[in-house]
Amino acid sequence: MIRGIDLSANQGEISDAQWQSLATSGIRFAYLRCGVGNDVPDTRFAAYVAGAKAVGIVVGAYHFAYPLPDSTEHPGRDPESQCQAHFEACSGLGSNTGELPMALDAEWPVPQDWGHWGCAADQITEWLLRYLAKAKSLYGRDPIVYTYPDWAGHVGLVGLDAYRLWIASYESTPTIPAPWTSWSVWQSSGGTSFKLPNGAPCDEDQIADEATLASLLA
């Protein structure tokens, strides 16, 4: 397995020496949060990208989706606008060979809140598909999808298996939700067993082998 991490501003400041410590310990890739729905981008994204790249850690951007119904009263809710804003915020990270493909974080809203937001399973699925199609056109590469089994089971996500899966599943063997049959990236712990050199808890990720990593970077 190839070891990696994913970070957001919640992990705080990471010094150059701490990035080097991560690389020395065997961390080879990092997914870094950039877009947060139609809110402001993650404030530490640029610093994390620079710090990781400086020590040879391969990077990619992930964007947290707000898959809400389109609304003229709420500009930026539609998937095309969110995707465009995220693309600009990350300066197109994921467009080039040697970068991890952009990842769409699909885990919100939780099912018990759908009524509050006016969401439904089919509506969320359509929204995500529109975002992914826009992302493919902007980046020139296929994005990947981050989700976890329970949320995916409630939504269904029919058609999203056209894109690779980054699964969050904290078991000895990851649970793969329909419609997928395999995974490309596995978030194997949710910040409970691993800490950064600055002391912040951090999610751990894995890529199965060198061939899978190479295909993601191609």
C-alpha positions as CSV (number, residue, x, y, z in Angstrom):
1,M,0.0,0.0,0.0
2,I,1.1,3.6,-0.7
3,R,0.5,5.9,2.2
4,G,-1.2,9.3,2.1
5,I,-3.2,11.8,4.0
6,D,-5.9,14.3,3.4
7,L,-6.0,17.7,5.0
8,S,-8.2,20.8,5.6
9,A,-7.7,24.0,7.5
10,N,-8.8,22.0,10.6
11,Q,-5.2,20.5,10.8
12,G,-3.7,23.9,11.3
13,E,-0.3,25.2,10.4
14,I,2.3,22.7,9.1
15,S,5.9,23.9,9.0
16,D,8.5,23.0,6.4
17,A,10.2,20.7,8.8
18,Q,7.0,19.0,9.6
19,W,6.3,18.4,6.0
20,Q,9.7,16.9,5.7
21,S,9.0,14.6,8.6
22,L,5.9,13.4,6.9
23,A,7.8,12.6,3.7
24,T,10.5,10.9,5.6
25,S,7.9,8.7,7.5
26,G,6.6,7.4,4.1
27,I,3.7,9.7,3.3
28,R,3.8,9.9,-0.5
29,F,0.5,11.7,-1.4
30,A,-1.8,14.3,0.0
31,Y,-5.4,15.3,-0.9
32,L,-5.9,18.9,0.2
33,R,-9.3,20.6,0.6
34,C,-9.9,23.6,-1.5
35,G,-13.5,24.3,-2.4
36,V,-16.2,24.3,0.2
37,G,-19.5,24.5,-1.6
38,N,-20.3,28.0,-2.6
39,D,-18.6,29.4,0.5
40,V,-15.0,30.8,0.7
41,P,-12.2,28.3,-0.2
42,D,-10.1,26.6,2.4
43,T,-7.7,29.1,3.9
44,R,-4.7,26.8,4.1
45,F,-5.0,25.1,0.7
46,A,-2.2,27.1,-1.0
47,A,0.2,26.7,1.9
48,Y,-0.4,23.0,2.1
49,V,0.2,22.6,-1.6
50,A,3.5,24.4,-1.4
51,G,4.6,22.6,1.7
52,A,3.8,19.1,0.3
53,K,5.3,19.8,-3.2
54,A,8.6,21.1,-1.6
55,V,9.3,17.7,-0.1
56,G,8.1,15.6,-3.0
57,I,4.7,14.6,-1.8
58,V,2.3,14.2,-4.7
59,V,-0.8,16.5,-4.3
60,G,-4.4,16.7,-5.4
61,A,-7.3,19.0,-4.6
62,Y,-10.6,17.9,-3.2
63,H,-13.7,20.0,-3.1
64,F,-16.6,19.6,-0.7
65,A,-19.9,19.6,-2.5
66,Y,-23.1,21.5,-1.5
67,P,-25.5,19.6,-3.8
68,L,-28.5,21.8,-3.2
69,P,-31.4,22.6,-5.6
70,D,-30.7,25.4,-8.0
71,S,-31.9,28.7,-6.8
72,T,-31.9,32.2,-8.3
73,E,-32.0,33.6,-4.7
74,H,-28.7,31.7,-3.9
75,P,-26.1,32.2,-6.6
76,G,-23.5,29.6,-6.7
77,R,-25.6,26.7,-5.6
78,D,-25.8,25.1,-9.1
79,P,-23.1,22.5,-9.8
80,E,-21.6,24.3,-12.8
81,S,-21.0,27.5,-10.8
82,Q,-19.5,25.6,-7.9
83,C,-17.2,23.6,-10.1
84,Q,-16.0,26.7,-11.9
85,A,-15.3,28.5,-8.6
86,H,-13.5,25.5,-7.3
87,F,-11.4,25.2,-10.5
88,E,-10.3,28.8,-10.2
89,A,-9.6,28.6,-6.4
90,C,-7.2,25.6,-6.9
91,S,-5.7,27.1,-10.1
92,G,-6.7,24.0,-12.0
93,L,-4.7,21.6,-9.7
94,G,-5.4,18.1,-11.2
95,S,-5.3,19.2,-14.8
96,N,-1.7,18.1,-15.4
97,T,0.2,14.8,-15.6
98,G,1.9,14.2,-12.2
99,E,-1.0,15.6,-10.2
100,L,-3.7,13.6,-8.6
101,P,-7.1,14.1,-10.3
102,M,-9.5,16.5,-8.7
103,A,-11.8,14.8,-6.1
104,L,-15.4,15.7,-5.4
105,D,-16.3,15.1,-1.8
106,A,-19.9,13.8,-1.8
107,E,-21.2,13.3,1.7
108,W,-23.5,16.2,2.5
109,P,-26.3,16.8,3.4
110,V,-26.9,13.8,5.7
111,P,-30.3,12.1,4.9
112,Q,-32.1,13.3,8.0
113,D,-31.5,16.9,6.8
114,W,-32.7,16.5,3.2
115,G,-36.1,17.9,4.0
116,H,-34.6,21.0,5.5
117,W,-32.6,21.7,2.3
118,G,-35.1,20.5,-0.2
119,C,-32.9,17.6,-1.4
120,A,-33.8,14.2,-2.6
121,A,-31.7,11.2,-3.7
122,D,-32.4,11.7,-7.5
123,Q,-31.8,15.4,-7.2
124,I,-28.4,14.9,-5.4
125,T,-27.3,12.3,-7.9
126,E,-28.2,14.6,-10.9
127,W,-26.4,17.5,-9.2
128,L,-23.2,15.4,-8.7
129,L,-23.3,14.1,-12.3
130,R,-23.6,17.7,-13.6
131,Y,-20.6,18.8,-11.4
132,L,-18.5,15.9,-12.6
133,A,-19.2,16.5,-16.2
134,K,-18.3,20.2,-15.8
135,A,-15.1,19.2,-14.0
136,K,-14.1,16.8,-16.7
137,S,-14.4,19.6,-19.3
138,L,-12.5,22.1,-17.2
139,Y,-9.6,19.9,-16.0
140,G,-9.4,17.7,-19.2
141,R,-9.2,14.6,-17.0
142,D,-11.7,12.4,-15.2
143,P,-12.3,13.5,-11.6
144,I,-12.7,11.0,-8.8
145,V,-15.5,10.7,-6.2
146,Y,-15.1,10.6,-2.4
147,T,-17.9,9.2,-0.4
148,Y,-18.7,6.8,2.4
149,P,-20.9,3.6,2.3
150,D,-23.9,4.8,4.3
151,W,-24.4,8.1,2.5
152,A,-23.9,6.4,-0.9
153,G,-26.4,3.8,0.0
154,H,-29.1,6.4,0.8
155,V,-28.5,8.4,-2.3
156,G,-27.9,5.6,-4.8
157,L,-25.4,7.6,-7.0
158,V,-26.5,5.8,-10.2
159,G,-24.1,6.6,-12.9
160,L,-21.3,7.9,-10.7
161,D,-19.3,4.6,-11.2
162,A,-18.2,6.2,-14.5
163,Y,-15.7,7.9,-12.2
164,R,-13.1,6.3,-9.8
165,L,-13.9,5.9,-6.2
166,W,-12.2,7.3,-3.1
167,I,-13.9,5.4,-0.3
168,A,-14.0,6.3,3.4
169,S,-14.4,2.9,5.2
170,Y,-12.7,2.3,8.5
171,E,-12.5,-1.4,8.5
172,S,-9.7,-3.9,7.7
173,T,-11.2,-4.3,4.2
174,P,-13.1,-1.3,2.7
175,T,-16.8,-1.6,2.1
176,I,-17.5,-0.7,-1.6
177,P,-20.9,0.8,-2.1
178,A,-23.0,0.3,-5.2
179,P,-22.7,1.2,-8.0
180,W,-18.9,0.8,-7.7
181,T,-17.1,-2.6,-7.6
182,S,-13.6,-1.3,-6.8
183,W,-11.7,1.6,-5.3
184,S,-8.7,3.7,-6.3
185,V,-8.1,5.5,-3.0
186,W,-9.1,4.3,0.5
187,Q,-9.5,6.6,3.5
188,S,-8.7,3.9,6.0
189,S,-8.9,5.9,9.2
190,G,-10.9,9.0,10.1
191,G,-8.4,10.9,12.2
192,T,-8.5,8.7,15.2
193,S,-5.2,6.8,14.9
194,F,-2.8,9.1,13.2
195,K,-1.5,12.5,14.2
196,L,0.6,15.0,12.2
197,P,3.9,16.3,13.5
198,N,2.1,19.4,14.8
199,G,-0.1,17.1,16.9
200,A,-3.3,17.5,14.9
201,P,-5.3,14.4,14.2
202,C,-5.4,13.5,10.5
203,D,-7.2,11.1,8.1
204,E,-5.0,8.4,6.6
205,D,-5.4,7.2,3.0
206,Q,-4.0,4.4,0.9
207,I,-3.5,3.6,-2.8
208,A,-3.2,-0.1,-3.5
209,D,0.0,-0.2,-5.5
210,E,2.4,1.6,-7.8
211,A,0.4,0.8,-10.9
212,T,-2.8,2.4,-9.5
213,L,-0.8,5.5,-8.4
214,A,0.8,5.8,-11.9
215,S,-2.7,5.6,-13.5
216,L,-4.0,8.3,-11.2
217,L,-1.1,10.6,-12.1
218,A,-1.2,9.9,-15.9
